[in-house]
Amino acid sequence: MSRIGLRPIPVPNGTEVKIDGNTVVVTGTKGTLTRTFHRDMTVSEQDGQLIVSRPSDSKLHRSLHGLSRTLLANMVQGVSEGFQKRLEIQGVGYRAEKTGQNLTLRLGYSHPVVVEPKPGNEFAVEGLLNIIVSGPDKEVVGQQAAEIRMIRKVEPYKGKGVRYVGEHVRRKAGKAAKVGG
């Protein structure tokens, strides 16, 4: 039995939900998100709460139940509060700066790398080494942060590159350390 799927989703003030069959449109202060759910899942609104229900207890319906509820909850949270991913840059001479809407990264290449925000996303730079990617859609924010990280992934010998805040990078011993033992 899906315990996550059974939990109702509270709709905060200032957030409007329109349900048209399996398509749900959620509008709030941060923007508008639309998603079409699986045809077997039923979304309804009762007493200011959204409820996702399933037709049977088959394995497919149980798995879709929790997934649909979580995706809908992320939509409601995204248009009311928004999501953000924080990245940090480590390395001598590495830096980030915001130029207009775009993000300009200097990560040791012969040229600066310019990253354009995906629709709905925004960039913020704290100091020269911290980047914040924010927006209403959790999936798009995470994808944009992953793409920025892949521009200069953290290398295991010196730890230089772009990483998520709080990410642990396993370090390797260099060639000199291996020979001496």
N, C-alpha and C positions, 0 to 999 in steps of 0.2 A: 504494500500500500504506500503510495507516495505521500509523505508527510509535507513535503514542500508544496506540492500542487494543491493541497487542501487549504493552505493558509490564504486568507483574503488579503487583497492589496488595498490599503487605504489611499484614497485620492486626496491630496492636499488642496487647500484653498488656492484658487487662481489657476488650477489645472482643469482642463476640459477634455472629456473623453467622448468620442463618437464611435459607436459600434455599428458596422454595416456588414452583417453576415460574419465572415471570418476575417474581415479587414478592420483593424482598430487604428484610429487616428487620435493621438494624444497631443494636446497643445498646452503650452505653459509659457513661463517667462523666458526660458532659454531657447525656445523654438518649437517646432512641430516635428513629430516622428510618426511614421506610418509603417505598419507591418501586417502582412497577411499570414495568419496562422493555419495550421493543418486543418483540413476540412472536417475532421472528426472532433476537434476541440471546440468547445462552446464557451464564449466569453460573455458574461452578463454583469450588469451593474445593479447593486442592491444597497440601499442605505449609505451611499457615498463610498462604497467599496467595490472593487472588481473581483469577480469570482470566475475561476477557470474550472470547467468540469469536463469529464470524459465519459464516453458512452459505455465502456466495459472495462474489465480488469485484465485484458490481454497485455502481453509484454510490451507491444508497440504503444498502446494507449497509456500505459503506466509511465513509460519513458517520455512520451510526448507531453504528458500532463505536467510534470515538474519543469520540463524545458520551457513550455509555453508560459507557465506562471512566472518563471524567472525572467524571461525575455520581456514580458509585459511589465513586471516590477521595475526592470532596468529602464524601460521607456518612461514610466511615470517619474522615477527618480531623476532621469536625465533631463527632462523638460522643466523640472522644478528646481533641482539643485545643480545638476551638471556633473560631469566626471572629469578627472584630471590624472595625468601621468607625469611624474617628475623624473627627469634625467639629469645626470651630472657628467661633466667632462673632466678627465684627468690626463695630464700630459703637458710637458713644457711647450709653450707657444700655442696650445690648443685654446680656442675661444669660440663663443657664440655671440651674435648680436642680431637684434631685430631691426630689419630695414623695411619700413612700411608694414605690410601684412606678412611678409616673407621672413624666413630665418636664414641668416648667413652663417655658415660654419667654416672655421679655419681649423682643419684637423690634420695638418702635416702634408697635405697634398700640394701640388704645384699651383693649385687654383682654389679659390673659395667655393664651397658647395652651397648652392641656394636651394632651400626647401620651401615649396609653396604649400599653404595649409589646404587640407581637404575641405569641401563645403561644410560649414558649420563649426569647424575647428578654429582655435586661436592659439597663438604662441605668446609666451611671456618669457623673458630672460631676467634672472636675478644675478647680479654681478656679471661676470663673464663666463662662468662655468656651470650655471644651473639653468635648465630649460624646463618649462612647464607647458604641456600640451593639454588643452581643455576644450570641452565641447559637450553637446547633449547626448550623443550616441556613443555608448561605451565601446562598441565594436570598432567604430571609426577612430576613436581616440587611441585605443590600444594598437590598432594597425599603423597609425601615423607614428606613434612612439617607437614601435618596432622597426619601422623603416628608417627613422633617424638613427637608431642604435646600430643598424646594419651598415651605415655609411662608414663608420670606423669602430668595428666591434672590439671589445677589450681583448688585448693579447695577454697570454698567461705569464710572460716572462717579466715584464716591467709593470703591467697593469694599466697601460695607457689605452685610452679610447673612451667611448661613450657607454655609460651603463645606467641602469635604473637606480634610483636612490635606494640604498639598503641592499643592493644586489651583492652577493658574495662571489668573488672570482677566485677560483683555485689557482694558486701560483705554482709555477714549475721552477725547479732549480736550473740554473744556467749551465753552460758547458764547463765553466771553471769549477763549479761546485761539484759536479759529477766526477771529475778527474781526481780531485784532491782526496776522496774518501777511500 
